[in-house]
């Protein structure tokens, strides 16, 4: 989530940075401050990279995994259903067409 319009060059001289991004990921919450990016050509000539400063705001006690999400639970239900179908097929309850 971009939380500041600092990516705009018009603001970079006032703020000294190129904006912030709030990142919510599996291990916690991170605030990233982006430094201005002059140009691709300058980056190649100076052999520089995009420079960002990261600050960890919150660390989760347990890492969030795919299975902990709504989509992960839906996938797990599909897996369970397929396993039940396979079991029924192997027992002869479902015939091949």
N, C-alpha and C positions, 0 to 999 in steps of 0.2 A: 504494500500500500504506500503510494507516494504521498507524503504529508506536507510537502512544501513545494511551491512553484519555482524553487531555486534553479531548476534545470535551465530556465530561461536566462540567456546571457544578460538581459537587462537588469536582473537582480543580483548577479554574481559579484559585481563590484561592491554592492552594499553589504551583502552577507558574507562574502569571502568563500562561500561554498556553492556547490551546484545542486543543492537540495538534500532532502532526507528521504529515506525509505524505512518504513517500519516493517520488519519481517517476522512473521509468526511461523515457526517451523517446529519440527518434531521434538527438539530439545529445549525450546524456549522462545523468548521474545528478544529481538535484536534491533537496535536503532543504528542505521548506517548513514553517515554523513559523507556525501560525495564531493570531491574536489573538482573544480572546473576542468573540463576536457577541451583542450585547445582545438586540435584537429587530428585526423588520422595521419596526415602527412607529418605533422610535428611529432606525433607519438613514434612513428617509424624512424624519423631522423634522430630523435633524442633517445631512442630505444627505451621509451617510458611506457608505463601501463596506466590504466585507470586507477587512481589512488582513492581509496575509501577508508574511513575510520569506522570501526565497528565497536559498539558498546552493548554488552549483554545486559538487558534490563531485568529479565526474569528467567530463571532456569526451572524447567519442569522436573518434578520428582521422578516421574516415570516417562520415558520416551513414548510419544504418540506413534502408533504404528497403523498401517493401512487397515488392519482388522478392527481397530478402535473407531473407525469412521462409519457413517451410514453406508457408503459405497462398499467398504470392506465387509460389513455384515451381510450386504446383499450378495456379494461374491461368495462368501462362506456358505450362504443358504443354497446357492446354485451348485456349489461343490458337493454339499450334503445330498441334495436331490439327485445329482448325477451318480453319486456313490450308491444311493438306494436303487436307482435304475439298474446299475451294473450288477448289484447283488441279486436283484430280481431276475435279470437275464441269466446269470450264472446258475441260478436255482431252477431255471426252466419256466418261470412264471410269465416271462415275456418271450414270445417267439420271433425269430427273424422273418422278415417279409421277403 
